[in-house]
Amino acid sequence: MSLAKFVAQTGLSPVTCWRYRNHGWLKTIVIAGRHYVTREAIEEFNRRAAAGEFAGTLKNPSAARNRAGV
């Protein structure tokens, strides 16, 4: 499946998908200069996301202040 179609079907932003690819969380293949996502890569990504492997804390200081009520 093309990466653009994956973005459209999942509702993720293109920037978010770029970040996921950059971190190695979403594996893509390049054919003739276009990025594609295999079924296996989608299944692995969904499995890892459901297991909470990508959960983390916000690195945005203003968001941390907002949570603290400051």
PDB file of N, CA, C and O in Angstrom:
ATOM      1  N   MET A   1       0.864  -1.148   0.000  1.00  0.00           N
ATOM      2  CA  MET A   1       0.000   0.000   0.000  1.00  0.00           C
ATOM      3  C   MET A   1       0.918   1.221   0.000  1.00  0.00           C
ATOM      4  O   MET A   1       1.948   1.236   0.675  1.00  0.00           O
ATOM      5  N   SER A   2       0.535   2.238  -0.761  1.00  0.00           N
ATOM      6  CA  SER A   2       1.348   3.447  -0.781  1.00  0.00           C
ATOM      7  C   SER A   2       1.257   4.143   0.573  1.00  0.00           C
ATOM      8  O   SER A   2       0.260   4.020   1.284  1.00  0.00           O
ATOM      9  N   LEU A   3       2.302   4.865   0.912  1.00  0.00           N
ATOM     10  CA  LEU A   3       2.322   5.570   2.188  1.00  0.00           C
ATOM     11  C   LEU A   3       1.227   6.629   2.229  1.00  0.00           C
ATOM     12  O   LEU A   3       0.624   6.854   3.278  1.00  0.00           O
ATOM     13  N   ALA A   4       0.964   7.280   1.102  1.00  0.00           N
ATOM     14  CA  ALA A   4      -0.096   8.290   1.051  1.00  0.00           C
ATOM     15  C   ALA A   4      -1.461   7.665   1.346  1.00  0.00           C
ATOM     16  O   ALA A   4      -2.278   8.266   2.042  1.00  0.00           O
ATOM     17  N   LYS A   5      -1.710   6.474   0.826  1.00  0.00           N
ATOM     18  CA  LYS A   5      -2.971   5.787   1.096  1.00  0.00           C
ATOM     19  C   LYS A   5      -3.054   5.364   2.562  1.00  0.00           C
ATOM     20  O   LYS A   5      -4.117   5.449   3.177  1.00  0.00           O
ATOM     21  N   PHE A   6      -1.933   4.908   3.119  1.00  0.00           N
ATOM     22  CA  PHE A   6      -1.876   4.551   4.530  1.00  0.00           C
ATOM     23  C   PHE A   6      -2.213   5.755   5.402  1.00  0.00           C
ATOM     24  O   PHE A   6      -2.971   5.635   6.364  1.00  0.00           O
ATOM     25  N   VAL A   7      -1.653   6.915   5.068  1.00  0.00           N
ATOM     26  CA  VAL A   7      -1.924   8.149   5.811  1.00  0.00           C
ATOM     27  C   VAL A   7      -3.409   8.484   5.738  1.00  0.00           C
ATOM     28  O   VAL A   7      -4.019   8.834   6.748  1.00  0.00           O
ATOM     29  N   ALA A   8      -3.988   8.380   4.551  1.00  0.00           N
ATOM     30  CA  ALA A   8      -5.404   8.703   4.370  1.00  0.00           C
ATOM     31  C   ALA A   8      -6.310   7.742   5.142  1.00  0.00           C
ATOM     32  O   ALA A   8      -7.298   8.171   5.739  1.00  0.00           O
ATOM     33  N   GLN A   9      -5.986   6.463   5.135  1.00  0.00           N
ATOM     34  CA  GLN A   9      -6.831   5.474   5.797  1.00  0.00           C
ATOM     35  C   GLN A   9      -6.723   5.532   7.318  1.00  0.00           C
ATOM     36  O   GLN A   9      -7.707   5.289   8.016  1.00  0.00           O
ATOM     37  N   THR A  10      -5.542   5.851   7.835  1.00  0.00           N
ATOM     38  CA  THR A  10      -5.368   5.865   9.283  1.00  0.00           C
ATOM     39  C   THR A  10      -5.748   7.195   9.907  1.00  0.00           C
ATOM     40  O   THR A  10      -6.060   7.256  11.097  1.00  0.00           O
ATOM     41  N   GLY A  11      -5.727   8.258   9.119  1.00  0.00           N
ATOM     42  CA  GLY A  11      -6.031   9.573   9.662  1.00  0.00           C
ATOM     43  C   GLY A  11      -4.837  10.234  10.327  1.00  0.00           C
ATOM     44  O   GLY A  11      -4.964  11.323  10.886  1.00  0.00           O
ATOM     45  N   LEU A  12      -3.688   9.592  10.274  1.00  0.00           N
ATOM     46  CA  LEU A  12      -2.472  10.195  10.806  1.00  0.00           C
ATOM     47  C   LEU A  12      -2.012  11.305   9.868  1.00  0.00           C
ATOM     48  O   LEU A  12      -2.290  11.271   8.669  1.00  0.00           O
ATOM     49  N   SER A  13      -1.317  12.271  10.414  1.00  0.00           N
ATOM     50  CA  SER A  13      -0.792  13.335   9.567  1.00  0.00           C
ATOM     51  C   SER A  13       0.467  12.831   8.861  1.00  0.00           C
ATOM     52  O   SER A  13       1.142  11.931   9.361  1.00  0.00           O
ATOM     53  N   PRO A  14       0.782  13.407   7.705  1.00  0.00           N
ATOM     54  CA  PRO A  14       2.013  13.014   7.013  1.00  0.00           C
ATOM     55  C   PRO A  14       3.253  13.235   7.874  1.00  0.00           C
ATOM     56  O   PRO A  14       4.201  12.452   7.805  1.00  0.00           O
ATOM     57  N   VAL A  15       3.255  14.295   8.686  1.00  0.00           N
ATOM     58  CA  VAL A  15       4.398  14.571   9.554  1.00  0.00           C
ATOM     59  C   VAL A  15       4.545  13.474  10.605  1.00  0.00           C
ATOM     60  O   VAL A  15       5.659  13.043  10.901  1.00  0.00           O
ATOM     61  N   THR A  16       3.432  13.025  11.166  1.00  0.00           N
ATOM     62  CA  THR A  16       3.479  11.954  12.165  1.00  0.00           C
ATOM     63  C   THR A  16       4.037  10.682  11.546  1.00  0.00           C
ATOM     64  O   THR A  16       4.867  10.009  12.156  1.00  0.00           O
ATOM     65  N   CYS A  17       3.592  10.348  10.349  1.00  0.00           N
ATOM     66  CA  CYS A  17       4.120   9.156   9.676  1.00  0.00           C
ATOM     67  C   CYS A  17       5.603   9.307   9.388  1.00  0.00           C
ATOM     68  O   CYS A  17       6.359   8.343   9.508  1.00  0.00           O
ATOM     69  N   TRP A  18       6.031  10.514   9.008  1.00  0.00           N
ATOM     70  CA  TRP A  18       7.447  10.758   8.780  1.00  0.00           C
ATOM     71  C   TRP A  18       8.227  10.521  10.058  1.00  0.00           C
ATOM     72  O   TRP A  18       9.289   9.900  10.024  1.00  0.00           O
ATOM     73  N   ARG A  19       7.717  11.006  11.195  1.00  0.00           N
ATOM     74  CA  ARG A  19       8.392  10.800  12.480  1.00  0.00           C
ATOM     75  C   ARG A  19       8.459   9.325  12.835  1.00  0.00           C
ATOM     76  O   ARG A  19       9.492   8.840  13.298  1.00  0.00           O
ATOM     77  N   TYR A  20       7.357   8.606  12.620  1.00  0.00           N
ATOM     78  CA  TYR A  20       7.343   7.171  12.906  1.00  0.00           C
ATOM     79  C   TYR A  20       8.379   6.442  12.050  1.00  0.00           C
ATOM     80  O   TYR A  20       9.073   5.548  12.532  1.00  0.00           O
ATOM     81  N   ARG A  21       8.478   6.831  10.777  1.00  0.00           N
ATOM     82  CA  ARG A  21       9.478   6.219   9.903  1.00  0.00           C
ATOM     83  C   ARG A  21      10.879   6.584  10.365  1.00  0.00           C
ATOM     84  O   ARG A  21      11.774   5.739  10.368  1.00  0.00           O
ATOM     85  N   ASN A  22      11.073   7.834  10.754  1.00  0.00           N
ATOM     86  CA  ASN A  22      12.380   8.310  11.188  1.00  0.00           C
ATOM     87  C   ASN A  22      12.845   7.583  12.445  1.00  0.00           C
ATOM     88  O   ASN A  22      14.034   7.300  12.589  1.00  0.00           O
ATOM     89  N   HIS A  23      11.929   7.278  13.351  1.00  0.00           N
ATOM     90  CA  HIS A  23      12.252   6.541  14.578  1.00  0.00           C
ATOM     91  C   HIS A  23      12.388   5.040  14.326  1.00  0.00           C
ATOM     92  O   HIS A  23      12.857   4.310  15.199  1.00  0.00           O
ATOM     93  N   GLY A  24      11.988   4.576  13.157  1.00  0.00           N
ATOM     94  CA  GLY A  24      12.044   3.154  12.852  1.00  0.00           C
ATOM     95  C   GLY A  24      10.835   2.385  13.332  1.00  0.00           C
ATOM     96  O   GLY A  24      10.838   1.154  13.323  1.00  0.00           O
ATOM     97  N   TRP A  25       9.786   3.101  13.757  1.00  0.00           N
ATOM     98  CA  TRP A  25       8.580   2.449  14.259  1.00  0.00           C
ATOM     99  C   TRP A  25       7.698   1.938  13.127  1.00  0.00           C
ATOM    100  O   TRP A  25       6.977   0.954  13.292  1.00  0.00           O
ATOM    101  N   LEU A  26       7.755   2.601  11.985  1.00  0.00           N
ATOM    102  CA  LEU A  26       6.979   2.195  10.811  1.00  0.00           C
ATOM    103  C   LEU A  26       7.963   1.947   9.685  1.00  0.00           C
ATOM    104  O   LEU A  26       8.641   2.864   9.223  1.00  0.00           O
ATOM    105  N   LYS A  27       8.036   0.711   9.253  1.00  0.00           N
ATOM    106  CA  LYS A  27       8.996   0.351   8.219  1.00  0.00           C
ATOM    107  C   LYS A  27       8.356   0.496   6.841  1.00  0.00           C
ATOM    108  O   LYS A  27       7.252   0.008   6.599  1.00  0.00           O
ATOM    109  N   THR A  28       9.063   1.170   5.954  1.00  0.00           N
ATOM    110  CA  THR A  28       8.576   1.349   4.590  1.00  0.00           C
ATOM    111  C   THR A  28       9.623   0.810   3.625  1.00  0.00           C
ATOM    112  O   THR A  28      10.790   0.625   3.971  1.00  0.00           O
ATOM    113  N   ILE A  29       9.166   0.568   2.412  1.00  0.00           N
ATOM    114  CA  ILE A  29      10.084   0.207   1.345  1.00  0.00           C
ATOM    115  C   ILE A  29       9.948   1.258   0.256  1.00  0.00           C
ATOM    116  O   ILE A  29       8.894   1.878   0.113  1.00  0.00           O
ATOM    117  N   VAL A  30      11.000   1.456  -0.503  1.00  0.00           N
ATOM    118  CA  VAL A  30      10.993   2.452  -1.569  1.00  0.00           C
ATOM    119  C   VAL A  30      11.082   1.725  -2.901  1.00  0.00           C
ATOM    120  O   VAL A  30      12.005   0.949  -3.145  1.00  0.00           O
ATOM    121  N   ILE A  31      10.107   1.991  -3.753  1.00  0.00           N
ATOM    122  CA  ILE A  31      10.084   1.434  -5.095  1.00  0.00           C
ATOM    123  C   ILE A  31       9.931   2.609  -6.054  1.00  0.00           C
ATOM    124  O   ILE A  31       8.939   3.337  -6.008  1.00  0.00           O
ATOM    125  N   ALA A  32      10.916   2.784  -6.916  1.00  0.00           N
ATOM    126  CA  ALA A  32      10.914   3.864  -7.907  1.00  0.00           C
ATOM    127  C   ALA A  32      10.702   5.228  -7.242  1.00  0.00           C
ATOM    128  O   ALA A  32       9.990   6.084  -7.767  1.00  0.00           O
ATOM    129  N   GLY A  33      11.326   5.412  -6.093  1.00  0.00           N
ATOM    130  CA  GLY A  33      11.269   6.698  -5.417  1.00  0.00           C
ATOM    131  C   GLY A  33      10.016   6.961  -4.601  1.00  0.00           C
ATOM    132  O   GLY A  33       9.868   8.047  -4.040  1.00  0.00           O
ATOM    133  N   ARG A  34       9.111   5.996  -4.521  1.00  0.00           N
ATOM    134  CA  ARG A  34       7.883   6.164  -3.732  1.00  0.00           C
ATOM    135  C   ARG A  34       7.913   5.218  -2.544  1.00  0.00           C
ATOM    136  O   ARG A  34       8.413   4.097  -2.634  1.00  0.00           O
ATOM    137  N   HIS A  35       7.366   5.690  -1.425  1.00  0.00           N
ATOM    138  CA  HIS A  35       7.344   4.890  -0.200  1.00  0.00           C
ATOM    139  C   HIS A  35       6.077   4.051  -0.144  1.00  0.00           C
ATOM    140  O   HIS A  35       4.979   4.515  -0.451  1.00  0.00           O
ATOM    141  N   TYR A  36       6.268   2.798   0.258  1.00  0.00           N
ATOM    142  CA  TYR A  36       5.167   1.855   0.416  1.00  0.00           C
ATOM    143  C   TYR A  36       5.280   1.187   1.774  1.00  0.00           C
ATOM    144  O   TYR A  36       6.369   1.057   2.332  1.00  0.00           O
ATOM    145  N   VAL A  37       4.122   0.762   2.302  1.00  0.00           N
ATOM    146  CA  VAL A  37       4.061   0.052   3.579  1.00  0.00           C
ATOM    147  C   VAL A  37       3.497  -1.335   3.294  1.00  0.00           C
ATOM    148  O   VAL A  37       2.449  -1.468   2.662  1.00  0.00           O
ATOM    149  N   THR A  38       4.191  -2.360   3.758  1.00  0.00           N
ATOM    150  CA  THR A  38       3.710  -3.724   3.542  1.00  0.00           C
ATOM    151  C   THR A  38       2.684  -4.096   4.609  1.00  0.00           C
ATOM    152  O   THR A  38       2.604  -3.457   5.658  1.00  0.00           O
ATOM    153  N   ARG A  39       1.912  -5.124   4.333  1.00  0.00           N
ATOM    154  CA  ARG A  39       0.942  -5.614   5.324  1.00  0.00           C
ATOM    155  C   ARG A  39       1.642  -6.042   6.602  1.00  0.00           C
ATOM    156  O   ARG A  39       1.161  -5.792   7.707  1.00  0.00           O
ATOM    157  N   GLU A  40       2.790  -6.692   6.429  1.00  0.00           N
ATOM    158  CA  GLU A  40       3.540  -7.148   7.592  1.00  0.00           C
ATOM    159  C   GLU A  40       3.995  -5.976   8.453  1.00  0.00           C
ATOM    160  O   GLU A  40       3.951  -6.053   9.681  1.00  0.00           O
ATOM    161  N   ALA A  41       4.435  -4.884   7.812  1.00  0.00           N
ATOM    162  CA  ALA A  41       4.885  -3.699   8.557  1.00  0.00           C
ATOM    163  C   ALA A  41       3.718  -3.059   9.302  1.00  0.00           C
ATOM    164  O   ALA A  41       3.880  -2.593  10.430  1.00  0.00           O
ATOM    165  N   ILE A  42       2.539  -3.034   8.675  1.00  0.00           N
ATOM    166  CA  ILE A  42       1.354  -2.467   9.322  1.00  0.00           C
ATOM    167  C   ILE A  42       0.956  -3.330  10.518  1.00  0.00           C
ATOM    168  O   ILE A  42       0.638  -2.806  11.586  1.00  0.00           O
ATOM    169  N   GLU A  43       0.972  -4.650  10.341  1.00  0.00           N
ATOM    170  CA  GLU A  43       0.622  -5.552  11.438  1.00  0.00           C
ATOM    171  C   GLU A  43       1.601  -5.410  12.596  1.00  0.00           C
ATOM    172  O   GLU A  43       1.190  -5.385  13.756  1.00  0.00           O
ATOM    173  N   GLU A  44       2.893  -5.316  12.289  1.00  0.00           N
ATOM    174  CA  GLU A  44       3.896  -5.153  13.341  1.00  0.00           C
ATOM    175  C   GLU A  44       3.704  -3.819  14.060  1.00  0.00           C
ATOM    176  O   GLU A  44       3.785  -3.760  15.287  1.00  0.00           O
ATOM    177  N   PHE A  45       3.451  -2.752  13.309  1.00  0.00           N
ATOM    178  CA  PHE A  45       3.237  -1.445  13.910  1.00  0.00           C
ATOM    179  C   PHE A  45       2.018  -1.471  14.830  1.00  0.00           C
ATOM    180  O   PHE A  45       2.083  -0.976  15.955  1.00  0.00           O
ATOM    181  N   ASN A  46       0.916  -2.040  14.364  1.00  0.00           N
ATOM    182  CA  ASN A  46      -0.304  -2.116  15.177  1.00  0.00           C
ATOM    183  C   ASN A  46      -0.099  -2.957  16.434  1.00  0.00           C
ATOM    184  O   ASN A  46      -0.590  -2.607  17.508  1.00  0.00           O
ATOM    185  N   ARG A  47       0.620  -4.056  16.300  1.00  0.00           N
ATOM    186  CA  ARG A  47       0.894  -4.916  17.455  1.00  0.00           C
ATOM    187  C   ARG A  47       1.723  -4.167  18.487  1.00  0.00           C
ATOM    188  O   ARG A  47       1.411  -4.200  19.677  1.00  0.00           O
ATOM    189  N   ARG A  48       2.771  -3.497  18.043  1.00  0.00           N
ATOM    190  CA  ARG A  48       3.635  -2.760  18.964  1.00  0.00           C
ATOM    191  C   ARG A  48       2.901  -1.580  19.604  1.00  0.00           C
ATOM    192  O   ARG A  48       3.108  -1.286  20.781  1.00  0.00           O
ATOM    193  N   ALA A  49       2.051  -0.909  18.837  1.00  0.00           N
ATOM    194  CA  ALA A  49       1.292   0.221  19.376  1.00  0.00           C
ATOM    195  C   ALA A  49       0.297  -0.261  20.428  1.00  0.00           C
ATOM    196  O   ALA A  49       0.126   0.382  21.464  1.00  0.00           O
ATOM    197  N   ALA A  50      -0.359  -1.390  20.165  1.00  0.00           N
ATOM    198  CA  ALA A  50      -1.314  -1.931  21.126  1.00  0.00           C
ATOM    199  C   ALA A  50      -0.616  -2.377  22.415  1.00  0.00           C
ATOM    200  O   ALA A  50      -1.212  -2.335  23.492  1.00  0.00           O
ATOM    201  N   ALA A  51       0.627  -2.797  22.305  1.00  0.00           N
ATOM    202  CA  ALA A  51       1.383  -3.224  23.477  1.00  0.00           C
ATOM    203  C   ALA A  51       1.936  -2.032  24.264  1.00  0.00           C
ATOM    204  O   ALA A  51       2.477  -2.207  25.356  1.00  0.00           O
ATOM    205  N   GLY A  52       1.803  -0.829  23.715  1.00  0.00           N
ATOM    206  CA  GLY A  52       2.253   0.369  24.421  1.00  0.00           C
ATOM    207  C   GLY A  52       3.729   0.679  24.265  1.00  0.00           C
ATOM    208  O   GLY A  52       4.288   1.435  25.060  1.00  0.00           O
ATOM    209  N   GLU A  53       4.368   0.111  23.258  1.00  0.00           N
ATOM    210  CA  GLU A  53       5.802   0.328  23.073  1.00  0.00           C
ATOM    211  C   GLU A  53       6.141   1.776  22.714  1.00  0.00           C
ATOM    212  O   GLU A  53       7.262   2.221  22.962  1.00  0.00           O
ATOM    213  N   PHE A  54       5.200   2.512  22.139  1.00  0.00           N
ATOM    214  CA  PHE A  54       5.491   3.859  21.678  1.00  0.00           C
ATOM    215  C   PHE A  54       5.043   4.922  22.672  1.00  0.00           C
ATOM    216  O   PHE A  54       5.194   6.115  22.408  1.00  0.00           O
ATOM    217  N   ALA A  55       4.498   4.509  23.803  1.00  0.00           N
ATOM    218  CA  ALA A  55       4.033   5.471  24.802  1.00  0.00           C
ATOM    219  C   ALA A  55       5.237   6.149  25.443  1.00  0.00           C
ATOM    220  O   ALA A  55       6.288   5.539  25.638  1.00  0.00           O
ATOM    221  N   GLY A  56       5.057   7.407  25.760  1.00  0.00           N
ATOM    222  CA  GLY A  56       6.146   8.143  26.391  1.00  0.00           C
ATOM    223  C   GLY A  56       5.627   9.416  27.014  1.00  0.00           C
ATOM    224  O   GLY A  56       4.424   9.676  27.027  1.00  0.00           O
ATOM    225  N   THR A  57       6.534  10.194  27.522  1.00  0.00           N
ATOM    226  CA  THR A  57       6.158  11.457  28.136  1.00  0.00           C
ATOM    227  C   THR A  57       6.330  12.590  27.131  1.00  0.00           C
ATOM    228  O   THR A  57       7.095  12.482  26.173  1.00  0.00           O
ATOM    229  N   LEU A  58       5.615  13.659  27.367  1.00  0.00           N
ATOM    230  CA  LEU A  58       5.737  14.829  26.516  1.00  0.00           C
ATOM    231  C   LEU A  58       7.049  15.546  26.802  1.00  0.00           C
ATOM    232  O   LEU A  58       7.441  15.707  27.958  1.00  0.00           O
ATOM    233  N   LYS A  59       7.718  15.970  25.748  1.00  0.00           N
ATOM    234  CA  LYS A  59       8.968  16.689  25.916  1.00  0.00           C
ATOM    235  C   LYS A  59       8.758  18.193  25.753  1.00  0.00           C
ATOM    236  O   LYS A  59       9.714  18.954  25.601  1.00  0.00           O
ATOM    237  N   ASN A  60       7.504  18.603  25.787  1.00  0.00           N
ATOM    238  CA  ASN A  60       7.151  19.994  25.599  1.00  0.00           C
ATOM    239  C   ASN A  60       6.986  20.649  26.973  1.00  0.00           C
ATOM    240  O   ASN A  60       6.042  20.313  27.688  1.00  0.00           O
ATOM    241  N   PRO A  61       7.866  21.565  27.364  1.00  0.00           N
ATOM    242  CA  PRO A  61       7.775  22.156  28.700  1.00  0.00           C
ATOM    243  C   PRO A  61       6.452  22.889  28.958  1.00  0.00           C
ATOM    244  O   PRO A  61       5.929  22.839  30.071  1.00  0.00           O
ATOM    245  N   SER A  62       5.915  23.557  27.957  1.00  0.00           N
ATOM    246  CA  SER A  62       4.664  24.277  28.186  1.00  0.00           C
ATOM    247  C   SER A  62       3.512  23.304  28.437  1.00  0.00           C
ATOM    248  O   SER A  62       2.602  23.614  29.206  1.00  0.00           O
ATOM    249  N   ALA A  63       3.539  22.149  27.808  1.00  0.00           N
ATOM    250  CA  ALA A  63       2.499  21.145  28.043  1.00  0.00           C
ATOM    251  C   ALA A  63       2.599  20.615  29.472  1.00  0.00           C
ATOM    252  O   ALA A  63       1.579  20.365  30.115  1.00  0.00           O
ATOM    253  N   ALA A  64       3.819  20.444  29.967  1.00  0.00           N
ATOM    254  CA  ALA A  64       4.007  19.979  31.346  1.00  0.00           C
ATOM    255  C   ALA A  64       3.482  21.015  32.333  1.00  0.00           C
ATOM    256  O   ALA A  64       2.884  20.659  33.349  1.00  0.00           O
ATOM    257  N   ARG A  65       3.700  22.288  32.041  1.00  0.00           N
ATOM    258  CA  ARG A  65       3.183  23.341  32.915  1.00  0.00           C
ATOM    259  C   ARG A  65       1.665  23.363  32.888  1.00  0.00           C
ATOM    260  O   ARG A  65       1.032  23.572  33.923  1.00  0.00           O
ATOM    261  N   ASN A  66       1.075  23.152  31.724  1.00  0.00           N
ATOM    262  CA  ASN A  66      -0.394  23.139  31.618  1.00  0.00           C
ATOM    263  C   ASN A  66      -0.994  21.989  32.423  1.00  0.00           C
ATOM    264  O   ASN A  66      -2.047  22.145  33.041  1.00  0.00           O
ATOM    265  N   ARG A  67      -0.331  20.841  32.416  1.00  0.00           N
ATOM    266  CA  ARG A  67      -0.821  19.702  33.189  1.00  0.00           C
ATOM    267  C   ARG A  67      -0.727  19.984  34.679  1.00  0.00           C
ATOM    268  O   ARG A  67      -1.564  19.524  35.456  1.00  0.00           O
ATOM    269  N   ALA A  68       0.301  20.749  35.083  1.00  0.00           N
ATOM    270  CA  ALA A  68       0.516  21.044  36.498  1.00  0.00           C
ATOM    271  C   ALA A  68      -0.395  22.166  36.980  1.00  0.00           C
ATOM    272  O   ALA A  68      -0.491  22.417  38.181  1.00  0.00           O
ATOM    273  N   GLY A  69      -1.071  22.850  36.037  1.00  0.00           N
ATOM    274  CA  GLY A  69      -1.986  23.931  36.425  1.00  0.00           C
ATOM    275  C   GLY A  69      -1.286  25.235  36.707  1.00  0.00           C
ATOM    276  O   GLY A  69      -1.834  26.093  37.399  1.00  0.00           O
ATOM    277  N   VAL A  70      -0.096  25.401  36.191  1.00  0.00           N
ATOM    278  CA  VAL A  70       0.662  26.635  36.437  1.00  0.00           C
ATOM    279  C   VAL A  70       0.339  27.646  35.371  1.00  0.00           C
ATOM    280  O   VAL A  70       0.871  28.756  35.391  1.00  0.00           O
TER     281      VAL A  70
END
